[in-house]
Amino acid sequence: YRGQTGTVPVADGEPGVECQIDFGRMGMIFDPESGRRRVVHALIFTAVYSRHMFVWLSFAQTLEAIIAGSEAAWRFFGGVFKVLIPDNMTPVVPKADSTNPQFSVGWIEYAQSRGFFTDPARVAHPKDKPRVERMVQYVRNNFFAGEDFVDLADAQARAEVWCAEKAGQRIHGTTCARPAVVFAEREADLLLPAPTAVYQLPIYAQVKVHRDYHVQVGKA
């Protein structure tokens, strides 16, 4: 029929290789620092092969938040996936392009330090990352909705337990298997080694050098 297209299943690929990531708006959580409720976003990591997932909650969608979430994900999974497939989030891909995307310097340096490749989805093509795209609503409805969190730290601690014990142990509708079990049996041993040192995010700024050779970065 006119206007209708068929559904073509996307291959899961090799175990331990690809992980899709995306931000999703969850709701409001009280922030003690500001003294008010703020919108919280979930950075969701979904293993393409096993569908095992990790959720990192943040008030911001900055490069610092994405890297912090990635570091937490590697601890949760016990290793690093070889390829990350992000949405075209600006801190990672300042200039999106279907054939030649431009990555931020900060993200390039982080990816090189952890040894993974980045293969961003095409702009306005959610079907390029269907594994994580479907998880946004699942996380919102099955983890976040109806819960009363003390603060962001409380929500994060409960999110990690939920990922391991509930989301990871459910019978996945497509694979008909438990994601955490498939991950442990088929993917965990194939990941790159987990980081052993804390990643120090550099400060990127325009530097002003005065005539007396005094260097100024911002207000410092």
N, C-alpha and C positions, 0 to 999 in steps of 0.2 A: 504494500500500500504506500501511497505517496506520503513522504515525510517520516516514514518509519524506518528504523535501521535495526539490523540484527545485533544480538549480543555476542561478542567474541571474547571468550575467556582468555585472560592473560596468564601466561605460564609463571609458576612460582619461582623458577630459577633454581640455582643450587643452594643447598642449606649453608647457612653461615655467611652468605654474601651480602644480600640487600636488606636494608632497613629503611622504611618510609617514615618521615617525620612531618608533623603539621601542627599548627596552633589552632585551638578551638576555644571560644568564649564559654566559660562555665557559669559564672554568676558573681555574687558579692560575698566578700569575707572581710571581717574587721581587721584593720591594720593598726596595731598599737602605736607605731611611729607617727602616723598622721592623726590618730585619734578618730578615724572615721572608717566607714565601710567602703571598700574599693572593688572594682571589677577584677576578677582573677581569670587568667587564661591557662589552659593546659597545653603543654608541649607534649604531644603523644608520639612515642616511638613504637612502630609495629614491625616485627620481623616478618618479612615477606613469606618465607617458607613455612614457619611454624605458626605464625600469627600471635606469638607471645608478645606482650606489650608492656611498656613502662610509661608512667605519667609523671611529668614534672610541672608543678604549679608555680605561677609567677604573676606578679602584678604588671610586669613590663614585657615587651617583646623585643628587647634589645639584643645585641650581639653577646653582651655579658650574660644575659639570661639564657640564651640559647646554648652557650658554651657550658654554663653551670648545669643546665639540664642534660647536656651530652655527657658530661663527666659523671653525673649521678646515674645516667643510663648505663654507662660502661661498668660501673660498680654493681649495678643491679643484674646485668646480664653476665658479668664475670669476664667480659672481653669486648672487643671493638668489632663491629661489622665492617666488612671490606668496602662496601659502597653505601653511602647515604643518599636517599632520594627525598630532598626537601621540596616544599612548595616554594614559590619564588618570594620568600620573605626578604624584605629589603636589607636587613643586616647581613644576610648571607649573599644575596644576589642583587646588588644595587641596580644593575641594568640587565633585565631579562631578555633573552633572545633564544629562539628555537634552535639555532645552530651554534651560536657563539655567546653564551651567557658570560657576564663579567662578575667575578666573585670579589667580595671585599678583601682587602689585604689581611684584615684580622682573621677572617675565616680561612683563607688560604694557609696562613701560618699555623692555625690550629689543626687543620686537616693534615698538613704535612707532619706536624709533631705527633699525631696519633696514627698516621699511616693509612688513612682511608681516602677513597675517592668520592667526589660529589657529582651526582648526576641529577640536576634539578628537573622537575616536571615542567612541561610546556605551560605557558601562560594560558589560563582559562581552559585547561584540559584536566579536570579532576579525575578522569578515568585513567590518567597516567599513574596515579597513586591511590587506587581504590581501596587498598588494604587499610591505610590509615584514614582515608576520607570517611569511611563508614564507622570508624571507631569514635569520632568526635561525638556523635549523638549517643553512642553506647556509653561512653564515659560520663557524659552529662546526665543521662537518664538513670544509669545504674549505679553510679558512684556519687555524683555531686548532688543531684536533686533531692530535696527533702532532708538533707543532713545539716546539723548545726555544728560548725567548726569553731573552735576557740580562736584560732588565728591561722596564718599560712603554714606555720611549722606543724601544727596539729593536723591540718588537712594533708600536708605532704606525707607525714608519717603514716596516716591512715590510707593514703593513696597507694603507697608501696606495698602495704599488707594486702590491699584489695587486688592489686595487680598480680601478686603471687598466689593468693589463696582463693580468690573468686574468679577474676577474669582469666587467670592462667589455668584454672582447673575446670572451667566450663567446657561443655562439648560444643566445639565450633560448628556453626551451621554448614559451612562449606567443606571443611576437612573431615568433619565427623570425628574429631580427635581432640584431646585436651592440649591446648597450646603449650603449656609449661612442660608437659611430658614429652611432646615432640621436640621441643627446644632442647631439653636435657639429653634426649637420646640421639638426636641427629645434628644439632647445631652447636651446642656449647663448646665442644672440643675443636670446632673449626674456626672459631673467632680469632682475631688478632689478640695478642696479650693485652690484658687490662693495664691501664696506666699505673705506675707505681709512685709517681711524683705529682704533686699538685700543679696544675697548669696556671702560670702567671700571665694574665691577660695584659699585654702592653698597652700603653697610652698612646694613641695616635692624635697628633695635633700639629697645627702650624706653629713654627717656632720663630720668634722675633729676636734678632741679635742686634743689640744696641751698639753704638759707636765705641763704648768702653768695653765691648765684648761681653757685656752682661746678657745672658740668655733668658728669655721670658717665655714660659709656656702657660697660656691662659692668664690667670692672675698670680701664678707662682713665679 
